[in-house]
């Protein structure tokens, strides 16, 4: 009897082929594939059909940071959910400003990036919008643990609860991001036609999936994330808030990325990242470039890649900021 019969995941891999494995041979075929896949992905993520509400924005504080103004606002994203958002507005700029959504990684929340790479982006001339992602920072829910037991991370509890109602934490976060873009479209200083996104780690997850379903994002930077579920994320055992029930019945990263292309995409990864392994990142980038050629794009230009030598799981921005300036009208 073969040892394979004792390996449950080996069997699972044979059960359901990826419905939207990218097989298009022409741009026209690819566009039809995109339309169908995007709709099914939106349904699968969950929460995206939540009724829209008035954001009822409240300005909580405004701080002069020298070369930019930092506002903190709170907006409603659904009847029962509100989200703190930090908006960094460069001084000395008038009219509508090219804008970048900045998504923080898995951890304490948005505060850690405000005076690091979010501020650096603002100093490059962008309006930068950094929301507090659900499950982190101020949006960490407490009081869920049973007395006498160790509390699970807020994002874990949120993700498992979402799964139990047939949805996903990723979908919840994407829903918030869609509502955020709706809100930004009505701000007089935001150039919504030149809107990009950059996300690191868990924020890279959000940047990736938000871009898959929202074509209003014109340029996309994913740092420390793009590698493949089957080959990397599942075997390594990442936080369950990365997981989306039934996703592999539709596609993996190498298919999903076709929902972003032909919009310009930049992938950044550390050569020594021990949770998003560089060999799998490179493999996914190569597949993304194959897809870009079907859309008639120059692969190296539509899908740019920067391997940061001797870097672990960390954000760089050494080439991606220039990429954003090029594609969002600042160069």
C-alpha positions in Angstrom: 0.0 0.0 0.0 1.4 3.4 -1.0 2.4 5.9 1.7 0.5 8.4 -0.4 -2.7 6.9 1.0 -1.8 8.1 4.4 -1.3 11.7 3.4 -4.6 13.7 3.5 -3.4 16.9 1.8 -2.0 14.9 -1.1 -5.5 13.6 -1.6 -7.1 17.0 -1.3 -5.0 18.4 -4.0 -6.6 15.9 -6.5 -10.2 16.7 -5.6 -10.9 20.1 -7.1 -9.0 21.7 -10.0 -8.6 25.5 -10.0 -11.7 26.8 -11.9 -9.9 30.0 -13.0 -6.4 28.6 -13.6 -5.1 31.2 -16.1 -5.2 29.5 -19.6 -6.2 32.5 -21.9 -4.3 32.6 -25.2 -5.4 36.1 -26.2 -6.2 39.5 -24.6 -9.9 39.1 -25.5 -10.0 35.7 -23.7 -8.2 37.1 -20.8 -10.7 40.0 -20.4 -13.7 37.6 -20.3 -11.8 35.4 -17.8 -11.2 38.5 -15.6 -14.8 39.5 -15.6 -16.0 36.1 -14.6 -13.3 35.5 -12.0 -13.6 38.9 -10.4 -17.3 38.4 -9.8 -16.8 34.9 -8.3 -13.9 36.1 -6.1 -16.0 39.0 -4.8 -18.8 36.6 -3.9 -16.3 34.2 -2.3 -14.5 36.8 -0.1 -17.7 37.7 1.7 -18.9 41.1 3.1 -18.5 42.9 -0.2 -22.3 43.0 -0.6 -22.7 44.8 2.6 -25.1 47.8 2.2 -23.3 51.1 1.7 -23.7 53.7 4.3 -22.9 57.4 4.7 -19.3 57.5 6.0 -20.3 60.2 8.6 -16.6 61.2 8.8 -15.3 62.8 12.0 -12.1 64.7 12.3 -10.5 63.5 15.5 -7.2 65.4 15.4 -4.9 67.4 13.1 -1.2 67.5 13.7 1.5 69.6 12.0 4.4 67.2 11.3 6.7 69.8 9.7 6.5 69.1 6.0 3.0 67.5 6.1 -0.2 67.7 8.0 -1.5 64.5 9.6 -5.2 64.1 10.1 -7.0 61.4 12.0 -10.5 60.8 10.8 -13.0 58.0 11.6 -15.4 56.8 8.9 -18.2 54.3 9.0 -17.8 51.3 6.6 -21.1 49.6 7.5 -24.0 50.1 9.8 -22.1 48.5 12.6 -18.4 49.2 11.8 -16.2 52.3 12.0 -12.5 52.6 10.9 -9.8 55.1 12.0 -7.9 56.5 9.1 -4.7 58.6 9.1 -4.4 61.0 6.2 -1.0 62.6 5.5 -1.2 65.7 3.3 2.0 67.3 2.0 2.4 71.0 2.5 2.9 73.4 -0.4 0.8 71.4 -2.8 -2.5 72.7 -4.2 -5.3 71.1 -6.1 -5.8 67.4 -6.4 -2.9 65.3 -5.1 -1.9 61.8 -6.3 -2.8 59.5 -3.4 -1.5 56.2 -2.1 -3.3 53.8 0.3 -0.7 52.5 2.8 -1.6 49.2 4.5 0.3 48.2 7.6 1.4 44.6 8.3 0.2 42.0 10.9 0.9 43.5 14.3 0.2 46.5 16.5 -1.5 48.5 13.8 -1.1 51.7 11.8 1.0 53.8 14.2 4.1 51.9 13.5 4.2 53.0 9.8 3.1 56.6 10.1 6.6 58.0 10.8 8.3 55.4 8.7 7.4 54.5 5.2 4.0 56.3 5.1 5.8 59.5 6.0 8.5 58.8 3.4 5.8 58.4 0.8 4.2 61.7 1.8 7.6 63.4 1.5 7.8 62.2 -2.1 4.7 64.3 -2.8 1.8 61.9 -2.3 -1.2 62.3 -0.1 -1.0 59.1 2.0 -4.0 57.3 3.5 -3.3 54.8 6.2 -6.3 53.0 7.6 -6.4 50.9 10.8 -6.9 47.4 9.5 -9.6 45.3 11.3 -8.2 43.1 14.0 -5.2 45.3 14.8 -4.3 48.4 16.7 -7.4 50.4 17.8 -9.5 47.7 16.0 -8.3 44.9 18.3 -11.4 43.5 19.9 -11.1 42.5 23.6 -13.3 40.6 26.0 -13.8 37.6 23.7 -11.7 35.2 25.7 -13.2 32.8 28.1 -12.3 33.5 31.7 -9.3 31.4 32.8 -8.1 30.8 29.3 -5.4 32.4 27.1 -6.9 35.0 24.7 -6.3 34.3 21.0 -5.2 37.2 18.8 -8.1 39.4 17.8 -7.4 38.8 14.1 -7.6 35.0 14.7 -10.9 35.2 16.4 -12.2 37.5 13.7 -11.0 35.2 11.0 -12.4 32.0 12.5 -15.8 33.7 13.2 -15.9 34.9 9.6 -15.3 31.4 8.4 -18.1 30.1 10.6 -20.5 32.3 8.7 -19.1 31.5 5.3 -17.0 34.6 4.8 -13.4 35.7 5.4 -11.3 38.2 7.3 -9.8 39.2 4.0 -13.2 40.0 2.7 -14.1 42.1 5.7 -10.9 44.1 5.3 -11.4 44.5 1.5 -15.0 45.7 2.2 -13.6 48.5 4.5 -11.0 49.4 1.8 -13.7 49.7 -0.9 -15.7 52.1 1.4 -12.5 54.0 2.1 -12.0 54.6 -1.6 -15.7 55.7 -1.9 -15.0 58.3 0.8 -11.7 59.5 -0.7 -13.4 60.1 -4.1 -15.3 63.0 -2.5 -12.3 64.7 -0.9 -11.3 67.9 -2.8 -7.6 67.3 -2.4 -7.5 63.6 -3.5 -6.8 62.8 -7.1 -8.9 59.7 -7.4 -7.8 59.2 -11.0 -4.2 58.7 -9.7 -4.8 56.3 -6.8 -2.3 53.6 -5.8 -1.8 51.2 -3.0 1.2 49.8 -1.2 1.0 47.1 1.5 3.5 45.2 3.5 3.1 41.6 4.8 -0.5 41.3 6.1 -1.0 44.7 4.4 0.4 43.1 1.3 -2.4 40.6 1.5 -5.0 43.4 1.7 -3.3 45.4 -1.1 -3.3 42.3 -3.3 -6.9 41.3 -2.8 -8.2 44.9 -2.8 -6.5 45.4 -6.2 -8.0 42.1 -7.5 -11.6 43.4 -7.1 -11.2 47.2 -7.4 -10.0 48.6 -10.7 -9.9 52.1 -9.3 -6.4 51.3 -8.0 -4.1 52.4 -10.8 -0.7 51.1 -9.5 -0.1 48.4 -7.0 2.9 47.6 -4.7 2.9 44.3 -2.8 5.8 43.9 -0.3 6.6 40.8 1.7 3.6 38.7 0.5 3.2 37.5 -3.1 4.3 33.8 -3.1 1.5 31.3 -3.5 -0.9 29.7 -1.1 -0.3 26.0 -2.0 3.5 26.2 -2.1 4.2 28.7 0.7 1.4 30.1 2.9 -0.3 26.8 3.7 2.9 24.8 4.4 4.4 27.5 6.6 1.3 28.0 8.8 0.7 31.7 8.5 -2.0 33.4 10.6 -5.4 32.1 9.8 -6.5 35.6 8.8 -4.7 35.0 5.5 -7.0 32.1 4.6 -10.2 32.3 2.5 -12.5 29.3 2.4 -12.8 27.7 -1.0 -10.2 30.0 -2.6 -8.1 27.2 -4.1 -11.2 25.9 -5.9 -11.0 29.1 -8.0 -7.3 29.9 -8.1 -3.9 30.6 -6.4 -1.7 33.7 -6.5 -0.4 32.9 -10.0 -4.0 33.1 -11.2 -5.3 35.9 -9.0 -2.6 38.2 -10.2 -4.3 38.2 -13.6 -7.1 40.3 -12.0 -4.5 43.1 -11.4 -2.7 43.0 -14.7 -2.4 44.9 -17.0 -2.4 47.6 -14.3 1.3 48.2 -13.3 2.3 45.9 -10.4 5.5 46.0 -8.3 6.6 43.1 -6.1 9.2 43.6 -3.4 10.7 40.8 -1.3 13.7 40.2 1.0 16.1 37.5 -0.1 16.2 36.1 3.4 12.5 36.4 4.3 11.8 33.2 6.2 8.0 33.3 6.0 7.5 34.4 2.3 10.3 32.4 0.7 12.1 34.1 -2.2 12.1 31.0 -4.4 8.3 31.0 -4.4 8.1 34.7 -4.8 10.3 34.5 -7.9 8.2 31.7 -9.3 5.0 33.7 -8.8 6.5 36.8 -10.4 7.5 34.7 -13.5 4.0 33.5 -13.8 2.6 37.0 -13.5 4.9 38.1 -16.3 3.6 35.3 -18.5 0.1 36.6 -17.9 1.2 40.2 -18.7 2.5 39.1 -22.1 -1.0 37.7 -23.0 -2.4 41.2 -22.3 0.2 42.6 -24.7 2.3 44.2 -22.0 6.1 44.3 -21.8 6.5 41.8 -18.9 9.4 43.5 -17.1 7.6 46.8 -17.2 4.1 45.8 -16.2 5.3 43.5 -13.4 8.4 44.9 -11.8 10.3 43.0 -9.1 12.9 44.0 -6.6 14.7 41.4 -4.5 16.2 43.1 -1.5 19.6 41.4 -0.8 20.3 40.2 2.7 16.9 41.4 3.9 14.4 39.5 5.9 10.7 40.1 6.4 10.9 43.9 6.1 9.7 46.8 3.9 12.2 48.7 1.7 10.6 51.0 -0.9 14.0 51.6 -2.5 12.5 51.2 -6.1 8.8 51.0 -5.4 8.4 54.7 -4.5 9.8 55.7 -7.9 7.5 53.2 -9.5 4.5 54.8 -7.8 5.7 58.3 -8.8 6.0 57.2 -12.5 2.6 55.6 -12.7 0.6 58.1 -10.6 1.8 61.3 -12.3 4.6 62.6 -10.1 7.4 62.0 -12.7 
